[in-house]
Structures are given as C-alpha cells and as structure tokens.
Amino acid sequence: MHDPTREPTRPPPPPIRVVSVPAGDVEFARFVRTAASDRAGPALLEARLRSRYPRARVRPNELSGLDAALYAYRDGRWEPSRSS
C-alpha cells in the first residue's frame, strides 16, 4: 500500500561536466575536479578555485543544443592553446 508520508527516493543528479581552461594545465584540471566533486554550483566552485587561482572564473555553458557544462577558466577568460 502507498504511504503518502514517505517521500519517494530519487537518485542524485548526474555530476555536471566541468571543462577546465586551459586544457593543458594538468594541475589546474586536477584541482577543478576535486573542487567540483560534490556538485558545487558555479559560485561556490569559483570561490573554491579562487583560493588557489585568484583570477579563476566559472561560467555555465550558455550555448543551446550542447550538454550542460561549467567552464572553469584559470585566468578568468578563454585563451587559445599555445603551440610549441
């Protein structure tokens, strides 16, 4: 029998994908993964990143048709990859 006092259990939402920029900075990417491990929202994630990277910015993907993602910019903005 259905018990209306019990809330149905829902699985946790899937982790949001976080893209770190620049992609080649392995240390920054590792720090981003650790800081985002509890599904922190953009503002909290940005605050955590700024503890080590003061210019860091976190922005949600705003392009329609793409998967939900956050972009974590180490230097506050996108920069093209530097080739050797």
mmCIF file as gemmi writes it, N, C-alpha and C atoms, coordinates in Angstrom:
data_model
loop_
_atom_site.group_PDB
_atom_site.id
_atom_site.type_symbol
_atom_site.label_atom_id
_atom_site.label_alt_id
_atom_site.label_comp_id
_atom_site.label_asym_id
_atom_site.label_entity_id
_atom_site.label_seq_id
_atom_site.pdbx_PDB_ins_code
_atom_site.Cartn_x
_atom_site.Cartn_y
_atom_site.Cartn_z
_atom_site.occupancy
_atom_site.B_iso_or_equiv
_atom_site.pdbx_formal_charge
_atom_site.auth_seq_id
_atom_site.auth_asym_id
_atom_site.pdbx_PDB_model_num
ATOM 1 N N . MET Axp A 1 ? 0.833 -1.176 0 1 0 ? 1 A 1
ATOM 2 C CA . MET Axp A 1 ? 0 0 0 1 0 ? 1 A 1
ATOM 3 C C . MET Axp A 1 ? 0.887 1.252 0 1 0 ? 1 A 1
ATOM 4 N N . HIS Axp A 2 ? 0.452 2.276 -0.666 1 0 ? 2 A 1
ATOM 5 C CA . HIS Axp A 2 ? 1.212 3.525 -0.771 1 0 ? 2 A 1
ATOM 6 C C . HIS Axp A 2 ? 1.138 4.314 0.53 1 0 ? 2 A 1
ATOM 7 N N . ASP Axp A 3 ? 2.285 4.755 1.013 1 0 ? 3 A 1
ATOM 8 C CA . ASP Axp A 3 ? 2.356 5.56 2.226 1 0 ? 3 A 1
ATOM 9 C C . ASP Axp A 3 ? 2.608 7.009 1.805 1 0 ? 3 A 1
ATOM 10 N N . PRO Axp A 4 ? 1.6 7.897 1.871 1 0 ? 4 A 1
ATOM 11 C CA . PRO Axp A 4 ? 1.764 9.285 1.42 1 0 ? 4 A 1
ATOM 12 C C . PRO Axp A 4 ? 2.718 10.097 2.284 1 0 ? 4 A 1
ATOM 13 N N . THR Axp A 5 ? 3.088 9.619 3.453 1 0 ? 5 A 1
ATOM 14 C CA . THR Axp A 5 ? 4.005 10.372 4.312 1 0 ? 5 A 1
ATOM 15 C C . THR Axp A 5 ? 5.459 10.158 3.91 1 0 ? 5 A 1
ATOM 16 N N . ARG Axp A 6 ? 5.704 9.161 3.099 1 0 ? 6 A 1
ATOM 17 C CA . ARG Axp A 6 ? 7.082 8.893 2.665 1 0 ? 6 A 1
ATOM 18 C C . ARG Axp A 6 ? 7.341 9.542 1.322 1 0 ? 6 A 1
ATOM 19 N N . GLU Axp A 7 ? 8.416 10.255 1.258 1 0 ? 7 A 1
ATOM 20 C CA . GLU Axp A 7 ? 8.835 10.856 0.001 1 0 ? 7 A 1
ATOM 21 C C . GLU Axp A 7 ? 9.503 9.778 -0.847 1 0 ? 7 A 1
ATOM 22 N N . PRO Axp A 8 ? 9.24 9.764 -2.13 1 0 ? 8 A 1
ATOM 23 C CA . PRO Axp A 8 ? 9.939 8.792 -2.963 1 0 ? 8 A 1
ATOM 24 C C . PRO Axp A 8 ? 11.423 9.155 -3.028 1 0 ? 8 A 1
ATOM 25 N N . THR Axp A 9 ? 12.252 8.154 -3.028 1 0 ? 9 A 1
ATOM 26 C CA . THR Axp A 9 ? 13.686 8.421 -3.126 1 0 ? 9 A 1
ATOM 27 C C . THR Axp A 9 ? 14.045 8.608 -4.587 1 0 ? 9 A 1
ATOM 28 N N . ARG Axp A 10 ? 14.851 9.593 -4.828 1 0 ? 10 A 1
ATOM 29 C CA . ARG Axp A 10 ? 15.297 9.889 -6.185 1 0 ? 10 A 1
ATOM 30 C C . ARG Axp A 10 ? 16.801 9.716 -6.241 1 0 ? 10 A 1
ATOM 31 N N . PRO Axp A 11 ? 17.278 9.232 -7.351 1 0 ? 11 A 1
ATOM 32 C CA . PRO Axp A 11 ? 18.729 9.132 -7.472 1 0 ? 11 A 1
ATOM 33 C C . PRO Axp A 11 ? 19.328 10.531 -7.528 1 0 ? 11 A 1
ATOM 34 N N . PRO Axp A 12 ? 20.56 10.677 -7.068 1 0 ? 12 A 1
ATOM 35 C CA . PRO Axp A 12 ? 21.182 12.007 -7.141 1 0 ? 12 A 1
ATOM 36 C C . PRO Axp A 12 ? 21.347 12.429 -8.596 1 0 ? 12 A 1
ATOM 37 N N . PRO Axp A 13 ? 21.329 13.728 -8.841 1 0 ? 13 A 1
ATOM 38 C CA . PRO Axp A 13 ? 21.505 14.176 -10.222 1 0 ? 13 A 1
ATOM 39 C C . PRO Axp A 13 ? 22.901 13.792 -10.715 1 0 ? 13 A 1
ATOM 40 N N . PRO Axp A 14 ? 23.049 13.601 -11.996 1 0 ? 14 A 1
ATOM 41 C CA . PRO Axp A 14 ? 24.38 13.258 -12.502 1 0 ? 14 A 1
ATOM 42 C C . PRO Axp A 14 ? 25.327 14.426 -12.28 1 0 ? 14 A 1
ATOM 43 N N . PRO Axp A 15 ? 26.593 14.127 -12.085 1 0 ? 15 A 1
ATOM 44 C CA . PRO Axp A 15 ? 27.54 15.235 -11.895 1 0 ? 15 A 1
ATOM 45 C C . PRO Axp A 15 ? 27.592 16.088 -13.154 1 0 ? 15 A 1
ATOM 46 N N . ILE Axp A 16 ? 27.697 17.376 -12.956 1 0 ? 16 A 1
ATOM 47 C CA . ILE Axp A 16 ? 27.782 18.271 -14.101 1 0 ? 16 A 1
ATOM 48 C C . ILE Axp A 16 ? 29.219 18.232 -14.614 1 0 ? 16 A 1
ATOM 49 N N . ARG Axp A 17 ? 29.346 18.276 -15.893 1 0 ? 17 A 1
ATOM 50 C CA . ARG Axp A 17 ? 30.665 18.238 -16.509 1 0 ? 17 A 1
ATOM 51 C C . ARG Axp A 17 ? 31.314 19.612 -16.326 1 0 ? 17 A 1
ATOM 52 N N . VAL Axp A 18 ? 32.576 19.602 -15.912 1 0 ? 18 A 1
ATOM 53 C CA . VAL Axp A 18 ? 33.323 20.849 -15.747 1 0 ? 18 A 1
ATOM 54 C C . VAL Axp A 18 ? 34.525 20.786 -16.678 1 0 ? 18 A 1
ATOM 55 N N . VAL Axp A 19 ? 34.622 21.765 -17.552 1 0 ? 19 A 1
ATOM 56 C CA . VAL Axp A 19 ? 35.715 21.855 -18.51 1 0 ? 19 A 1
ATOM 57 C C . VAL Axp A 19 ? 36.71 22.878 -17.974 1 0 ? 19 A 1
ATOM 58 N N . SER Axp A 20 ? 37.956 22.46 -17.806 1 0 ? 20 A 1
ATOM 59 C CA . SER Axp A 20 ? 38.953 23.406 -17.3 1 0 ? 20 A 1
ATOM 60 C C . SER Axp A 20 ? 39.735 24.005 -18.466 1 0 ? 20 A 1
ATOM 61 N N . VAL Axp A 21 ? 39.985 25.304 -18.36 1 0 ? 21 A 1
ATOM 62 C CA . VAL Axp A 21 ? 40.673 26.068 -19.397 1 0 ? 21 A 1
ATOM 63 C C . VAL Axp A 21 ? 41.803 26.838 -18.734 1 0 ? 21 A 1
ATOM 64 N N . PRO Axp A 22 ? 43.043 26.648 -19.164 1 0 ? 22 A 1
ATOM 65 C CA . PRO Axp A 22 ? 43.468 25.922 -20.355 1 0 ? 22 A 1
ATOM 66 C C . PRO Axp A 22 ? 43.49 24.415 -20.113 1 0 ? 22 A 1
ATOM 67 N N . ALA Axp A 23 ? 43.173 23.684 -21.156 1 0 ? 23 A 1
ATOM 68 C CA . ALA Axp A 23 ? 43.071 22.229 -21.058 1 0 ? 23 A 1
ATOM 69 C C . ALA Axp A 23 ? 44.407 21.575 -20.735 1 0 ? 23 A 1
ATOM 70 N N . GLY Axp A 24 ? 45.487 22.201 -21.097 1 0 ? 24 A 1
ATOM 71 C CA . GLY Axp A 24 ? 46.804 21.608 -20.882 1 0 ? 24 A 1
ATOM 72 C C . GLY Axp A 24 ? 47.362 21.753 -19.481 1 0 ? 24 A 1
ATOM 73 N N . ASP Axp A 25 ? 46.696 22.495 -18.616 1 0 ? 25 A 1
ATOM 74 C CA . ASP Axp A 25 ? 47.191 22.681 -17.247 1 0 ? 25 A 1
ATOM 75 C C . ASP Axp A 25 ? 46.642 21.546 -16.378 1 0 ? 25 A 1
ATOM 76 N N . VAL Axp A 26 ? 47.452 20.491 -16.258 1 0 ? 26 A 1
ATOM 77 C CA . VAL Axp A 26 ? 47.025 19.28 -15.55 1 0 ? 26 A 1
ATOM 78 C C . VAL Axp A 26 ? 46.764 19.559 -14.067 1 0 ? 26 A 1
ATOM 79 N N . GLU Axp A 27 ? 47.584 20.381 -13.446 1 0 ? 27 A 1
ATOM 80 C CA . GLU Axp A 27 ? 47.403 20.702 -12.026 1 0 ? 27 A 1
ATOM 81 C C . GLU Axp A 27 ? 46.084 21.446 -11.791 1 0 ? 27 A 1
ATOM 82 N N . PHE Axp A 28 ? 45.787 22.417 -12.654 1 0 ? 28 A 1
ATOM 83 C CA . PHE Axp A 28 ? 44.535 23.15 -12.534 1 0 ? 28 A 1
ATOM 84 C C . PHE Axp A 28 ? 43.343 22.214 -12.74 1 0 ? 28 A 1
ATOM 85 N N . ALA Axp A 29 ? 43.413 21.36 -13.755 1 0 ? 29 A 1
ATOM 86 C CA . ALA Axp A 29 ? 42.322 20.418 -14.03 1 0 ? 29 A 1
ATOM 87 C C . ALA Axp A 29 ? 42.08 19.497 -12.836 1 0 ? 29 A 1
ATOM 88 N N . ARG Axp A 30 ? 43.141 19.042 -12.205 1 0 ? 30 A 1
ATOM 89 C CA . ARG Axp A 30 ? 43.01 18.175 -11.026 1 0 ? 30 A 1
ATOM 90 C C . ARG Axp A 30 ? 42.339 18.938 -9.885 1 0 ? 30 A 1
ATOM 91 N N . PHE Axp A 31 ? 42.747 20.183 -9.673 1 0 ? 31 A 1
ATOM 92 C CA . PHE Axp A 31 ? 42.159 20.998 -8.613 1 0 ? 31 A 1
ATOM 93 C C . PHE Axp A 31 ? 40.675 21.263 -8.899 1 0 ? 31 A 1
ATOM 94 N N . VAL Axp A 32 ? 40.339 21.498 -10.159 1 0 ? 32 A 1
ATOM 95 C CA . VAL Axp A 32 ? 38.94 21.714 -10.55 1 0 ? 32 A 1
ATOM 96 C C . VAL Axp A 32 ? 38.113 20.474 -10.234 1 0 ? 32 A 1
ATOM 97 N N . ARG Axp A 33 ? 38.611 19.292 -10.612 1 0 ? 33 A 1
ATOM 98 C CA . ARG Axp A 33 ? 37.866 18.053 -10.342 1 0 ? 33 A 1
ATOM 99 C C . ARG Axp A 33 ? 37.621 17.865 -8.854 1 0 ? 33 A 1
ATOM 100 N N . THR Axp A 34 ? 38.631 18.13 -8.039 1 0 ? 34 A 1
ATOM 101 C CA . THR Axp A 34 ? 38.485 17.99 -6.59 1 0 ? 34 A 1
ATOM 102 C C . THR Axp A 34 ? 37.476 19.004 -6.055 1 0 ? 34 A 1
ATOM 103 N N . ALA Axp A 35 ? 37.589 20.249 -6.495 1 0 ? 35 A 1
ATOM 104 C CA . ALA Axp A 35 ? 36.7 21.314 -6.004 1 0 ? 35 A 1
ATOM 105 C C . ALA Axp A 35 ? 35.253 21.096 -6.433 1 0 ? 35 A 1
ATOM 106 N N . ALA Axp A 36 ? 35.047 20.404 -7.551 1 0 ? 36 A 1
ATOM 107 C CA . ALA Axp A 36 ? 33.699 20.193 -8.079 1 0 ? 36 A 1
ATOM 108 C C . ALA Axp A 36 ? 33.122 18.828 -7.711 1 0 ? 36 A 1
ATOM 109 N N . SER Axp A 37 ? 33.835 18.058 -6.917 1 0 ? 37 A 1
ATOM 110 C CA . SER Axp A 37 ? 33.43 16.673 -6.66 1 0 ? 37 A 1
ATOM 111 C C . SER Axp A 37 ? 32.083 16.542 -5.951 1 0 ? 37 A 1
ATOM 112 N N . ASP Axp A 38 ? 31.645 17.572 -5.248 1 0 ? 38 A 1
ATOM 113 C CA . ASP Axp A 38 ? 30.353 17.492 -4.543 1 0 ? 38 A 1
ATOM 114 C C . ASP Axp A 38 ? 29.229 18.22 -5.281 1 0 ? 38 A 1
ATOM 115 N N . ARG Axp A 39 ? 29.419 18.428 -6.587 1 0 ? 39 A 1
ATOM 116 C CA . ARG Axp A 39 ? 28.408 19.072 -7.442 1 0 ? 39 A 1
ATOM 117 C C . ARG Axp A 39 ? 28.147 20.526 -7.039 1 0 ? 39 A 1
ATOM 118 N N . ALA Axp A 40 ? 29.185 21.211 -6.618 1 0 ? 40 A 1
ATOM 119 C CA . ALA Axp A 40 ? 29.038 22.615 -6.231 1 0 ? 40 A 1
ATOM 120 C C . ALA Axp A 40 ? 28.526 23.423 -7.421 1 0 ? 40 A 1
ATOM 121 N N . GLY Axp A 41 ? 27.721 24.411 -7.143 1 0 ? 41 A 1
ATOM 122 C CA . GLY Axp A 41 ? 27.246 25.31 -8.188 1 0 ? 41 A 1
ATOM 123 C C . GLY Axp A 41 ? 28.359 26.237 -8.638 1 0 ? 41 A 1
ATOM 124 N N . PRO Axp A 42 ? 28.104 27.02 -9.688 1 0 ? 42 A 1
ATOM 125 C CA . PRO Axp A 42 ? 29.144 27.878 -10.245 1 0 ? 42 A 1
ATOM 126 C C . PRO Axp A 42 ? 29.766 28.852 -9.244 1 0 ? 42 A 1
ATOM 127 N N . ALA Axp A 43 ? 28.967 29.495 -8.409 1 0 ? 43 A 1
ATOM 128 C CA . ALA Axp A 43 ? 29.506 30.498 -7.473 1 0 ? 43 A 1
ATOM 129 C C . ALA Axp A 43 ? 30.407 29.85 -6.426 1 0 ? 43 A 1
ATOM 130 N N . LEU Axp A 44 ? 29.971 28.738 -5.857 1 0 ? 44 A 1
ATOM 131 C CA . LEU Axp A 44 ? 30.782 28.058 -4.848 1 0 ? 44 A 1
ATOM 132 C C . LEU Axp A 44 ? 32.044 27.475 -5.467 1 0 ? 44 A 1
ATOM 133 N N . LEU Axp A 45 ? 31.928 26.893 -6.641 1 0 ? 45 A 1
ATOM 134 C CA . LEU Axp A 45 ? 33.103 26.349 -7.316 1 0 ? 45 A 1
ATOM 135 C C . LEU Axp A 45 ? 34.103 27.46 -7.613 1 0 ? 45 A 1
ATOM 136 N N . GLU Axp A 46 ? 33.623 28.599 -8.084 1 0 ? 46 A 1
ATOM 137 C CA . GLU Axp A 46 ? 34.518 29.723 -8.368 1 0 ? 46 A 1
ATOM 138 C C . GLU Axp A 46 ? 35.232 30.185 -7.097 1 0 ? 46 A 1
ATOM 139 N N . ALA Axp A 47 ? 34.522 30.269 -5.993 1 0 ? 47 A 1
ATOM 140 C CA . ALA Axp A 47 ? 35.145 30.681 -4.731 1 0 ? 47 A 1
ATOM 141 C C . ALA Axp A 47 ? 36.232 29.689 -4.319 1 0 ? 47 A 1
ATOM 142 N N . ARG Axp A 48 ? 35.963 28.424 -4.479 1 0 ? 48 A 1
ATOM 143 C CA . ARG Axp A 48 ? 36.976 27.411 -4.14 1 0 ? 48 A 1
ATOM 144 C C . ARG Axp A 48 ? 38.203 27.53 -5.027 1 0 ? 48 A 1
ATOM 145 N N . LEU Axp A 49 ? 37.987 27.73 -6.31 1 0 ? 49 A 1
ATOM 146 C CA . LEU Axp A 49 ? 39.119 27.841 -7.227 1 0 ? 49 A 1
ATOM 147 C C . LEU Axp A 49 ? 39.944 29.085 -6.937 1 0 ? 49 A 1
ATOM 148 N N . ARG Axp A 50 ? 39.277 30.162 -6.559 1 0 ? 50 A 1
ATOM 149 C CA . ARG Axp A 50 ? 39.995 31.414 -6.293 1 0 ? 50 A 1
ATOM 150 C C . ARG Axp A 50 ? 40.867 31.344 -5.043 1 0 ? 50 A 1
ATOM 151 N N . SER Axp A 51 ? 40.662 30.345 -4.205 1 0 ? 51 A 1
ATOM 152 C CA . SER Axp A 51 ? 41.552 30.186 -3.051 1 0 ? 51 A 1
ATOM 153 C C . SER Axp A 51 ? 42.977 29.895 -3.505 1 0 ? 51 A 1
ATOM 154 N N . ARG Axp A 52 ? 43.121 29.296 -4.67 1 0 ? 52 A 1
ATOM 155 C CA . ARG Axp A 52 ? 44.451 28.995 -5.213 1 0 ? 52 A 1
ATOM 156 C C . ARG Axp A 52 ? 44.751 29.775 -6.488 1 0 ? 52 A 1
ATOM 157 N N . TYR Axp A 53 ? 43.721 30.065 -7.258 1 0 ? 53 A 1
ATOM 158 C CA . TYR Axp A 53 ? 43.86 30.769 -8.53 1 0 ? 53 A 1
ATOM 159 C C . TYR Axp A 53 ? 42.983 32.019 -8.477 1 0 ? 53 A 1
ATOM 160 N N . PRO Axp A 54 ? 43.524 33.143 -7.995 1 0 ? 54 A 1
ATOM 161 C CA . PRO Axp A 54 ? 42.722 34.345 -7.725 1 0 ? 54 A 1
ATOM 162 C C . PRO Axp A 54 ? 41.963 34.901 -8.933 1 0 ? 54 A 1
ATOM 163 N N . ARG Axp A 55 ? 42.406 34.631 -10.145 1 0 ? 55 A 1
ATOM 164 C CA . ARG Axp A 55 ? 41.726 35.156 -11.334 1 0 ? 55 A 1
ATOM 165 C C . ARG Axp A 55 ? 40.718 34.171 -11.926 1 0 ? 55 A 1
ATOM 166 N N . ALA Axp A 56 ? 40.538 33.017 -11.289 1 0 ? 56 A 1
ATOM 167 C CA . ALA Axp A 56 ? 39.648 31.983 -11.83 1 0 ? 56 A 1
ATOM 168 C C . ALA Axp A 56 ? 38.214 32.49 -11.953 1 0 ? 56 A 1
ATOM 169 N N . ARG Axp A 57 ? 37.55 32.024 -12.995 1 0 ? 57 A 1
ATOM 170 C CA . ARG Axp A 57 ? 36.13 32.326 -13.219 1 0 ? 57 A 1
ATOM 171 C C . ARG Axp A 57 ? 35.44 31.031 -13.606 1 0 ? 57 A 1
ATOM 172 N N . VAL Axp A 58 ? 34.184 30.896 -13.243 1 0 ? 58 A 1
ATOM 173 C CA . VAL Axp A 58 ? 33.391 29.728 -13.618 1 0 ? 58 A 1
ATOM 174 C C . VAL Axp A 58 ? 32.12 30.235 -14.282 1 0 ? 58 A 1
ATOM 175 N N . ARG Axp A 59 ? 31.855 29.701 -15.453 1 0 ? 59 A 1
ATOM 176 C CA . ARG Axp A 59 ? 30.683 30.124 -16.214 1 0 ? 59 A 1
ATOM 177 C C . ARG Axp A 59 ? 29.955 28.883 -16.74 1 0 ? 59 A 1
ATOM 178 N N . PRO Axp A 60 ? 28.622 28.905 -16.705 1 0 ? 60 A 1
ATOM 179 C CA . PRO Axp A 60 ? 27.872 27.795 -17.315 1 0 ? 60 A 1
ATOM 180 C C . PRO Axp A 60 ? 27.912 27.906 -18.837 1 0 ? 60 A 1
ATOM 181 N N . ASN Axp A 61 ? 27.786 26.768 -19.486 1 0 ? 61 A 1
ATOM 182 C CA . ASN Axp A 61 ? 27.676 26.752 -20.936 1 0 ? 61 A 1
ATOM 183 C C . ASN Axp A 61 ? 26.34 27.377 -21.3 1 0 ? 61 A 1
ATOM 184 N N . GLU Axp A 62 ? 26.352 28.385 -22.129 1 0 ? 62 A 1
ATOM 185 C CA . GLU Axp A 62 ? 25.118 29.072 -22.494 1 0 ? 62 A 1
ATOM 186 C C . GLU Axp A 62 ? 24.733 28.851 -23.947 1 0 ? 62 A 1
ATOM 187 N N . LEU Axp A 63 ? 25.393 27.902 -24.609 1 0 ? 63 A 1
ATOM 188 C CA . LEU Axp A 63 ? 25.067 27.617 -25.998 1 0 ? 63 A 1
ATOM 189 C C . LEU Axp A 63 ? 23.98 26.553 -26.051 1 0 ? 63 A 1
ATOM 190 N N . SER Axp A 64 ? 22.915 26.83 -26.747 1 0 ? 64 A 1
ATOM 191 C CA . SER Axp A 64 ? 21.819 25.862 -26.82 1 0 ? 64 A 1
ATOM 192 C C . SER Axp A 64 ? 22.247 24.66 -27.649 1 0 ? 64 A 1
ATOM 193 N N . GLY Axp A 65 ? 21.665 23.539 -27.334 1 0 ? 65 A 1
ATOM 194 C CA . GLY Axp A 65 ? 21.953 22.318 -28.07 1 0 ? 65 A 1
ATOM 195 C C . GLY Axp A 65 ? 23.152 21.545 -27.564 1 0 ? 65 A 1
ATOM 196 N N . LEU Axp A 66 ? 23.862 22.085 -26.598 1 0 ? 66 A 1
ATOM 197 C CA . LEU Axp A 66 ? 25.018 21.391 -26.049 1 0 ? 66 A 1
ATOM 198 C C . LEU Axp A 66 ? 24.688 20.865 -24.66 1 0 ? 66 A 1
ATOM 199 N N . ASP Axp A 67 ? 25.425 19.855 -24.233 1 0 ? 67 A 1
ATOM 200 C CA . ASP Axp A 67 ? 25.224 19.297 -22.899 1 0 ? 67 A 1
ATOM 201 C C . ASP Axp A 67 ? 25.516 20.347 -21.837 1 0 ? 67 A 1
ATOM 202 N N . ALA Axp A 68 ? 24.859 20.187 -20.693 1 0 ? 68 A 1
ATOM 203 C CA . ALA Axp A 68 ? 25.117 21.097 -19.57 1 0 ? 68 A 1
ATOM 204 C C . ALA Axp A 68 ? 26.567 20.946 -19.126 1 0 ? 68 A 1
ATOM 205 N N . ALA Axp A 69 ? 27.217 22.05 -18.962 1 0 ? 69 A 1
ATOM 206 C CA . ALA Axp A 69 ? 28.616 22.031 -18.526 1 0 ? 69 A 1
ATOM 207 C C . ALA Axp A 69 ? 28.946 23.366 -17.889 1 0 ? 69 A 1
ATOM 208 N N . LEU Axp A 70 ? 29.935 23.329 -17.031 1 0 ? 70 A 1
ATOM 209 C CA . LEU Axp A 70 ? 30.528 24.547 -16.49 1 0 ? 70 A 1
ATOM 210 C C . LEU Axp A 70 ? 31.918 24.668 -17.088 1 0 ? 70 A 1
ATOM 211 N N . TYR Axp A 71 ? 32.341 25.884 -17.321 1 0 ? 71 A 1
ATOM 212 C CA . TYR Axp A 71 ? 33.69 26.141 -17.805 1 0 ? 71 A 1
ATOM 213 C C . TYR Axp A 71 ? 34.445 26.873 -16.709 1 0 ? 71 A 1
ATOM 214 N N . ALA Axp A 72 ? 35.561 26.304 -16.299 1 0 ? 72 A 1
ATOM 215 C CA . ALA Axp A 72 ? 36.411 26.891 -15.262 1 0 ? 72 A 1
ATOM 216 C C . ALA Axp A 72 ? 37.637 27.481 -15.954 1 0 ? 72 A 1
ATOM 217 N N . TYR Axp A 73 ? 37.744 28.787 -15.918 1 0 ? 73 A 1
ATOM 218 C CA . TYR Axp A 73 ? 38.833 29.496 -16.573 1 0 ? 73 A 1
ATOM 219 C C . TYR Axp A 73 ? 39.881 29.877 -15.529 1 0 ? 73 A 1
ATOM 220 N N . ARG Axp A 74 ? 41.067 29.311 -15.634 1 0 ? 74 A 1
ATOM 221 C CA . ARG Axp A 74 ? 42.136 29.583 -14.669 1 0 ? 74 A 1
ATOM 222 C C . ARG Axp A 74 ? 42.483 31.063 -14.616 1 0 ? 74 A 1
ATOM 223 N N . ASP Axp A 75 ? 42.555 31.707 -15.78 1 0 ? 75 A 1
ATOM 224 C CA . ASP Axp A 75 ? 42.974 33.104 -15.856 1 0 ? 75 A 1
ATOM 225 C C . ASP Axp A 75 ? 41.805 34.057 -16.097 1 0 ? 75 A 1
ATOM 226 N N . GLY Axp A 76 ? 40.583 33.589 -15.851 1 0 ? 76 A 1
ATOM 227 C CA . GLY Axp A 76 ? 39.415 34.445 -15.95 1 0 ? 76 A 1
ATOM 228 C C . GLY Axp A 76 ? 38.796 34.554 -17.321 1 0 ? 76 A 1
ATOM 229 N N . ARG Axp A 77 ? 39.439 33.993 -18.332 1 0 ? 77 A 1
ATOM 230 C CA . ARG Axp A 77 ? 38.902 34.079 -19.692 1 0 ? 77 A 1
ATOM 231 C C . ARG Axp A 77 ? 39.512 32.992 -20.56 1 0 ? 77 A 1
ATOM 232 N N . TRP Axp A 78 ? 38.896 32.778 -21.706 1 0 ? 78 A 1
ATOM 233 C CA . TRP Axp A 78 ? 39.402 31.798 -22.653 1 0 ? 78 A 1
ATOM 234 C C . TRP Axp A 78 ? 40.636 32.342 -23.335 1 0 ? 78 A 1
ATOM 235 N N . GLU Axp A 79 ? 41.611 31.469 -23.519 1 0 ? 79 A 1
ATOM 236 C CA . GLU Axp A 79 ? 42.81 31.811 -24.295 1 0 ? 79 A 1
ATOM 237 C C . GLU Axp A 79 ? 43.101 30.661 -25.23 1 0 ? 79 A 1
ATOM 238 N N . PRO Axp A 80 ? 43.521 30.961 -26.441 1 0 ? 80 A 1
ATOM 239 C CA . PRO Axp A 80 ? 43.846 29.877 -27.371 1 0 ? 80 A 1
ATOM 240 C C . PRO Axp A 80 ? 45.033 29.068 -26.867 1 0 ? 80 A 1
ATOM 241 N N . SER Axp A 81 ? 45.075 27.804 -27.262 1 0 ? 81 A 1
ATOM 242 C CA . SER Axp A 81 ? 46.201 26.952 -26.876 1 0 ? 81 A 1
ATOM 243 C C . SER Axp A 81 ? 47.476 27.49 -27.508 1 0 ? 81 A 1
ATOM 244 N N . ARG Axp A 82 ? 48.532 27.39 -26.761 1 0 ? 82 A 1
ATOM 245 C CA . ARG Axp A 82 ? 49.826 27.815 -27.293 1 0 ? 82 A 1
ATOM 246 C C . ARG Axp A 82 ? 50.53 26.598 -27.863 1 0 ? 82 A 1
ATOM 247 N N . SER Axp A 83 ? 50.931 26.692 -29.114 1 0 ? 83 A 1
ATOM 248 C CA . SER Axp A 83 ? 51.659 25.568 -29.71 1 0 ? 83 A 1
ATOM 249 C C . SER Axp A 83 ? 53.142 25.796 -29.546 1 0 ? 83 A 1
ATOM 250 N N . SER Axp A 84 ? 53.872 24.701 -29.471 1 0 ? 84 A 1
ATOM 251 C CA . SER Axp A 84 ? 55.326 24.796 -29.241 1 0 ? 84 A 1
ATOM 252 C C . SER Axp A 84 ? 56.067 25.146 -30.496 1 0 ? 84 A 1
